[in-house]
Amino acid sequence: MNTQFAELGLNEQILAGVDDLGFTEPTPVQKQAIPVVLEGRDVVASAQTGTGKTAAFALPTLQLIQHDRESASEGARGPFALVVTPTRELAAQIEDVVSVVSKRCGLRAVIVMGGEKFDRQIKQLGRGCDLLVATPGRLLDLMEHDHVSLAQVHVLVLDEADRMLDMGFWPSVRRIMHALPARHQTLLFSATIPPSIKGTIDALLTDPEYIEIARIGETAATVEEHLCPVTQGQKTQLLEALIQTGGAAGQKPERVLVFCRTKHRVDDVCKTLKNAGIKVDVMHADRPQKARERALEKFRAGKCQVLVATDVMSRGIDVEGIDAVVNFDVPMDPEDYVHRIGRTGRAGATGHAYTFVAPDEISPLREIEYFTKKLIPTWDLPDFPYDTGRIIPPANRSTSKPKRTMFSGSRSRGRGFGGGRYGRHY
């Protein structure tokens, strides 16, 4: 029996599931959240990506609804617990955990999400459901056609709540919550809890316990961050060279995750890399769900070296062993930067994150550095023929760290790059 997880109050069936998952030691968010959830408290938990948030809510939730299942009337169909998550990829990630543990508990978990056959999901719900994992749109469709009732839900989990707010799902979440019993436990988990949703939290939760593992804007210590000044016209060339040489790691990476701002940009980058003989695939919202799943599985299995994606996909890419993340475009939202680079450097391994910054991307870069409260170290790929139009001119080929100068820390005055006319504020 896993004694460290047992000390958190988990029962024998859940612990058997923990062993099946291969978990040996609880993460900080699991240590803090699991006992509080088991007490029946509302919880607001924020922790960086890759820190085990899914198990932190799934394990105690399954234990709580074991009692509901045992005490339910013979005809009760459930669900007794509901997990709402913004994307199909995240729903599939949650399924990986709950499907294993629920078998040990004699519970039935059902996953419903867009992109899958409606009739098949109706049949699954018709056979009974103890734990339901759902994306908002598909859940509302099922509710409107009376295929699922939330009248018996005692535990609600809102996964990646800040992302649901950003994606415009909050009205749907409110409609879902209105269908719940008046008395229920609410667990809100996210990578960040920005001030913009604090008022919403106060309206939805009752005296919640706040658990914050990492301060807002903090990036993982296991990720080595590199800022790569380059012109827009040379970004693809630099990416290709970085993949072929291995960059700062010094060896060719097995898995590289590349983030672009738009779907069109993703497709263009993919086409260029394919022409260079690099095994690459893409993930964005215009691709069918099955195609996205195949791309992710190929990437996970090592059958493609590079996966190019948009931010919409960033939190659904849960793959071990990603050697490097490349921000082909500087993200406009500082929180997206934290989520993007959090795909590497997981489970204690060291990862590398490269941010390509062109002269017209200084403003979002400034916001990221203000948000994370640190300056991203600059880095040059040795022997790469940089254009002179980039932010830092390639005057000194002997160094891989072009000089930057930090000015006053105020947001309005910003920081700057050193060196002649390039030493301006941004």
Beta strands, then each sheet from edge to edge (+ up, - down):
strand 1: 43-46
strand 2: 81-84
strand 3: 109-112
strand 4: 131-134
strand 5: 155-159
strand 6: 185-190
strand 7: 209-212
strand 8: 223-229
strand 9: 256-259
strand 10: 280-283
strand 11: 306-309
strand 12: 324-327
strand 13: 351-357
strand 14: 404-405
strand 15: 416-417
sheet 1: 3+ 4+ 2+ 5+ 6+ 1+ 7+
sheet 2: 8+ 13+ 12+ 9+ 11+ 10+
sheet 3: 14+ 15-
end
